[in-house]
Amino acid sequence: MNEDEIINITQDALFLTLQIGAPVMIIGLIVGVIIALFQALTQIQEMTLSFVPKIIAIFFSIALLFPTFAQLMVGFTEVIADRIINIG
């Protein structure tokens, strides 16, 4: 295995991390902005009001997107396995 293959594997792993993490983080960001806007409009400054809806939204987004995440990870694992087999 040479340096180019290691760099390609690392790039693929980082891109996979972004593909899996970005949708969940974007959903959390959107819910956080909506909650912050609600708090600013109503002047309710309850700490749990900002955390609980974000946690629930992130949980449901992970549950909803889990099959897609699993397919991405299986595909990446198959590519890595094929590269390992081709080396030997």
MDTraj code that builds the backbone (N, CA, C; nanometers):
import mdtraj as md
import numpy as np

residues = "MET ASN GLU ASP GLU ILE ILE ASN ILE THR GLN ASP ALA LEU PHE LEU THR LEU GLN ILE GLY ALA PRO VAL MET ILE ILE GLY LEU ILE VAL GLY VAL ILE ILE ALA LEU PHE GLN ALA LEU THR GLN ILE GLN GLU MET THR LEU SER PHE VAL PRO LYS ILE ILE ALA ILE PHE PHE SER ILE ALA LEU LEU PHE PRO THR PHE ALA GLN LEU MET VAL GLY PHE THR GLU VAL ILE ALA ASP ARG ILE ILE ASN ILE GLY".split()
xyz = np.array([
    [0.0859, -0.1166, 0.0000],
    [0.0000, 0.0000, 0.0000],
    [0.0910, 0.1236, 0.0000],
    [0.0682, 0.2113, -0.0942],
    [0.1522, 0.3303, -0.1027],
    [0.0805, 0.4520, -0.0439],
    [0.1473, 0.5646, -0.0489],
    [0.0933, 0.6858, 0.0134],
    [-0.0344, 0.7336, -0.0540],
    [-0.0428, 0.7190, -0.1864],
    [-0.1628, 0.7632, -0.2582],
    [-0.2869, 0.6859, -0.2148],
    [-0.2736, 0.5558, -0.1953],
    [-0.3870, 0.4751, -0.1509],
    [-0.4289, 0.5125, -0.0091],
    [-0.3323, 0.5382, 0.0766],
    [-0.3639, 0.5776, 0.2140],
    [-0.4356, 0.7124, 0.2145],
    [-0.3892, 0.8061, 0.1326],
    [-0.4541, 0.9369, 0.1243],
    [-0.5955, 0.9226, 0.0699],
    [-0.6144, 0.8372, -0.0313],
    [-0.7488, 0.8163, -0.0870],
    [-0.8428, 0.7541, 0.0157],
    [-0.7948, 0.6581, 0.0909],
    [-0.8781, 0.5945, 0.1938],
    [-0.9151, 0.6968, 0.3008],
    [-0.8189, 0.7788, 0.3404],
    [-0.8452, 0.8812, 0.4414],
    [-0.9464, 0.9830, 0.3911],
    [-0.9325, 1.0252, 0.2661],
    [-1.0285, 1.1190, 0.2079],
    [-1.1677, 1.0580, 0.2021],
    [-1.1759, 0.9312, 0.1625],
    [-1.3060, 0.8642, 0.1572],
    [-1.3681, 0.8534, 0.2961],
    [-1.2848, 0.8243, 0.3971],
    [-1.3355, 0.8132, 0.5342],
    [-1.3848, 0.9484, 0.5850],
    [-1.3129, 1.0548, 0.5559],
    [-1.3565, 1.1873, 0.5987],
    [-1.4842, 1.2299, 0.5268],
    [-1.4948, 1.1986, 0.3980],
    [-1.6162, 1.2311, 0.3235],
    [-1.7351, 1.1519, 0.3774],
    [-1.7132, 1.0251, 0.4123],
    [-1.8195, 0.9443, 0.4716],
    [-1.8641, 1.0028, 0.6057],
    [-1.7684, 1.0496, 0.6847],
    [-1.8015, 1.1129, 0.8123],
    [-1.8888, 1.2357, 0.7904],
    [-1.8562, 1.3149, 0.6898],
    [-1.9382, 1.4322, 0.6581],
    [-2.0767, 1.3917, 0.6096],
    [-2.0838, 1.2880, 0.5277],
    [-2.2139, 1.2425, 0.4775],
    [-2.3036, 1.1939, 0.5906],
    [-2.2467, 1.1318, 0.6902],
    [-2.3261, 1.0783, 0.8005],
    [-2.3568, 1.1871, 0.9039],
    [-2.2600, 1.2721, 0.9324],
    [-2.2781, 1.3715, 1.0379],
    [-2.3534, 1.4962, 0.9969],
    [-2.3368, 1.5384, 0.8722],
    [-2.3947, 1.6660, 0.8285],
    [-2.5476, 1.6707, 0.8367],
    [-2.6205, 1.5705, 0.7879],
    [-2.7673, 1.5809, 0.7968],
    [-2.8189, 1.5947, 0.9392],
    [-2.7599, 1.5208, 1.0308],
    [-2.8033, 1.5264, 1.1705],
    [-2.7699, 1.6630, 1.2308],
    [-2.6515, 1.7137, 1.2013],
    [-2.6115, 1.8438, 1.2546],
    [-2.6956, 1.9569, 1.1952],
    [-2.7298, 1.9460, 1.0676],
    [-2.8129, 2.0488, 1.0046],
    [-2.9525, 2.0503, 1.0657],
    [-3.0080, 1.9334, 1.0911],
    [-3.1396, 1.9259, 1.1554],
    [-3.1329, 1.9863, 1.2956],
    [-3.0272, 1.9548, 1.3704],
    [-3.0099, 2.0144, 1.5028],
    [-2.9953, 2.1656, 1.4959],
    [-2.9247, 2.2133, 1.3937],
    [-2.9078, 2.3578, 1.3764],
    [-3.0407, 2.4258, 1.3453],
    [-3.1184, 2.3666, 1.2564],
    [-3.2476, 2.4251, 1.2200],
    [-3.3414, 2.4306, 1.3404],
    [-3.3482, 2.3204, 1.4147],
    [-3.4337, 2.3177, 1.5339],
    [-3.3833, 2.4184, 1.6367],
    [-3.2516, 2.4309, 1.6524],
    [-3.1962, 2.5272, 1.7464],
    [-3.2302, 2.6707, 1.7094],
    [-3.2252, 2.7030, 1.5802],
    [-3.2601, 2.8386, 1.5362],
    [-3.4083, 2.8665, 1.5594],
    [-3.4919, 2.7679, 1.5312],
    [-3.6364, 2.7860, 1.5535],
    [-3.6655, 2.8077, 1.7016],
    [-3.6024, 2.7290, 1.7875],
    [-3.6230, 2.7432, 1.9313],
    [-3.5700, 2.8785, 1.9799],
    [-3.4530, 2.9203, 1.9294],
    [-3.3976, 3.0500, 1.9689],
    [-3.4885, 3.1640, 1.9248],
    [-3.5442, 3.1520, 1.8052],
    [-3.6373, 3.2541, 1.7576],
    [-3.7625, 3.2579, 1.8451],
    [-3.8141, 3.1404, 1.8799],
    [-3.9305, 3.1325, 1.9680],
    [-3.9003, 3.1957, 2.1035],
    [-3.7815, 3.1653, 2.1579],
    [-3.7446, 3.2220, 2.2875],
    [-3.7293, 3.3734, 2.2787],
    [-3.6759, 3.4228, 2.1684],
    [-3.6588, 3.5674, 2.1540],
    [-3.7939, 3.6377, 2.1388],
    [-3.8853, 3.5739, 2.0685],
    [-4.0166, 3.6362, 2.0478],
    [-4.1019, 3.6346, 2.1739],
    [-4.0919, 3.5292, 2.2522],
    [-4.1756, 3.5181, 2.3713],
    [-4.1036, 3.5587, 2.4992],
    [-3.9749, 3.5810, 2.4915],
    [-3.8903, 3.6161, 2.6050],
    [-3.8935, 3.5104, 2.7150],
    [-3.9105, 3.3856, 2.6741],
    [-3.9013, 3.2726, 2.7664],
    [-3.7560, 3.2253, 2.7645],
    [-3.6898, 3.2284, 2.8767],
    [-3.5490, 3.1906, 2.8820],
    [-3.5289, 3.0629, 2.9645],
    [-3.6068, 2.9635, 2.9365],
    [-3.5960, 2.8351, 3.0055],
    [-3.4852, 2.7529, 2.9397],
    [-3.3908, 2.7018, 3.0189],
    [-3.2764, 2.6288, 2.9647],
    [-3.3177, 2.4977, 2.8973],
    [-3.4124, 2.4264, 2.9571],
    [-3.4518, 2.2981, 2.8997],
    [-3.5264, 2.3156, 2.7687],
    [-3.5845, 2.4327, 2.7465],
    [-3.6563, 2.4571, 2.6228],
    [-3.5625, 2.4551, 2.5032],
    [-3.4362, 2.4871, 2.5235],
    [-3.3432, 2.4874, 2.4116],
    [-3.2815, 2.3498, 2.3870],
    [-3.2677, 2.2676, 2.4891],
    [-3.1996, 2.1399, 2.4739],
    [-3.2918, 2.0248, 2.4369],
    [-3.4040, 2.0146, 2.5013],
    [-3.4915, 1.8982, 2.4827],
    [-3.5412, 1.8848, 2.3387],
    [-3.5922, 1.9891, 2.2751],
    [-3.6370, 1.9719, 2.1359],
    [-3.5237, 1.9345, 2.0402],
    [-3.4035, 1.9890, 2.0646],
    [-3.2899, 1.9534, 1.9790],
    [-3.2528, 1.8067, 1.9959],
    [-3.2525, 1.7593, 2.1192],
    [-3.2196, 1.6189, 2.1453],
    [-3.3221, 1.5275, 2.0807],
    [-3.4484, 1.5624, 2.0921],
    [-3.5546, 1.4812, 2.0312],
    [-3.5425, 1.4826, 1.8795],
    [-3.5177, 1.5996, 1.8202],
    [-3.5052, 1.6091, 1.6747],
    [-3.3847, 1.5300, 1.6248],
    [-3.2741, 1.5379, 1.6949],
    [-3.1548, 1.4632, 1.6544],
    [-3.1789, 1.3136, 1.6679],
    [-3.2440, 1.2715, 1.7757],
    [-3.2753, 1.1291, 1.7930],
    [-3.3618, 1.0774, 1.6785],
    [-3.4688, 1.1515, 1.6447],
    [-3.5562, 1.1064, 1.5372],
    [-3.4879, 1.1116, 1.4014],
    [-3.4000, 1.2086, 1.3797],
    [-3.3298, 1.2146, 1.2522],
    [-3.2331, 1.0977, 1.2378],
    [-3.1663, 1.0610, 1.3458],
    [-3.0779, 0.9438, 1.3397],
    [-3.1595, 0.8175, 1.3150],
    [-3.2728, 0.8035, 1.3834],
    [-3.3574, 0.6856, 1.3642],
    [-3.4117, 0.6790, 1.2217],
    [-3.4478, 0.7941, 1.1671],
    [-3.5035, 0.7990, 1.0319],
    [-3.3973, 0.7743, 0.9253],
    [-3.2783, 0.8275, 0.9466],
    [-3.1723, 0.8181, 0.8459],
    [-3.0790, 0.6991, 0.8667],
    [-3.1022, 0.6189, 0.9695],
    [-3.0122, 0.5075, 0.9990],
    [-2.9955, 0.4092, 0.8837],
    [-3.1022, 0.3723, 0.8111],
    [-3.0799, 0.2801, 0.6980],
    [-2.9860, 0.3385, 0.5917],
    [-2.9972, 0.4664, 0.5655],
    [-2.9077, 0.5302, 0.4690],
    [-2.7645, 0.5308, 0.5216],
    [-2.7477, 0.5625, 0.6492],
    [-2.6149, 0.5620, 0.7087],
    [-2.5539, 0.4219, 0.7030],
    [-2.6348, 0.3202, 0.7297],
    [-2.5858, 0.1831, 0.7264],
    [-2.5415, 0.1454, 0.5857],
    [-2.6184, 0.1844, 0.4830],
    [-2.5791, 0.1548, 0.3450],
    [-2.4477, 0.2229, 0.3092],
    [-2.4311, 0.3475, 0.3507],
    [-2.3056, 0.4189, 0.3235],
    [-2.1874, 0.3488, 0.3895],
    [-2.2061, 0.3076, 0.5144],
    [-2.0962, 0.2430, 0.5857],
    [-2.0652, 0.1045, 0.5290],
    [-2.1674, 0.0310, 0.4889],
    [-2.1442, -0.1005, 0.4282],
    [-2.0701, -0.0849, 0.2960],
    [-2.1098, 0.0138, 0.2170],
    [-2.0411, 0.0386, 0.0908],
    [-1.8947, 0.0742, 0.1119],
    [-1.8672, 0.1585, 0.2100],
    [-1.7289, 0.1961, 0.2404],
    [-1.6500, 0.0750, 0.2884],
    [-1.7108, -0.0073, 0.3731],
    [-1.6434, -0.1267, 0.4237],
    [-1.6122, -0.2239, 0.3107],
    [-1.7038, -0.2375, 0.2154],
    [-1.6793, -0.3254, 0.1011],
    [-1.5639, -0.2741, 0.0153],
    [-1.5561, -0.1438, -0.0034],
    [-1.4451, -0.0858, -0.0795],
    [-1.3125, -0.1117, -0.0086],
    [-1.3110, -0.0924, 0.1215],
    [-1.1874, -0.1166, 0.1980],
    [-1.1503, -0.2650, 0.1920],
    [-1.2481, -0.3543, 0.2043],
    [-1.2203, -0.4980, 0.1971],
    [-1.1656, -0.5352, 0.0602],
    [-1.2221, -0.4785, -0.0460],
    [-1.1712, -0.5063, -0.1806],
    [-1.0282, -0.4582, -0.1972],
    [-0.9953, -0.3436, -0.1407],
    [-0.8584, -0.2923, -0.1486],
    [-0.7622, -0.3835, -0.0714],
    [-0.8080, -0.4355, 0.0422],
    [-0.7223, -0.5262, 0.1208],
    [-0.6997, -0.6568, 0.0444],
    [-0.8045, -0.7087, -0.0175],
    [-0.7923, -0.8333, -0.0935],
    [-0.7002, -0.8147, -0.2134],
    [-0.7078, -0.7020, -0.2820],
    [-0.6252, -0.6779, -0.3991],
    [-0.4785, -0.6588, -0.3653],
    [-0.4485, -0.6226, -0.2405],
    [-0.3084, -0.6063, -0.1996],
    [-0.2410, -0.7419, -0.1913],
    [-0.3102, -0.8359, -0.1300],
    [-0.2502, -0.9679, -0.1053],
    [-0.2668, -1.0545, -0.2208],
])
top = md.Topology()
chain = top.add_chain()
for i, resn in enumerate(residues, 1):
    res = top.add_residue(resn, chain, resSeq=i)
    for name in ("N", "CA", "C"):
        top.add_atom(name, md.element.get_by_symbol(name[0]), res)
traj = md.Trajectory(xyz[None], top)
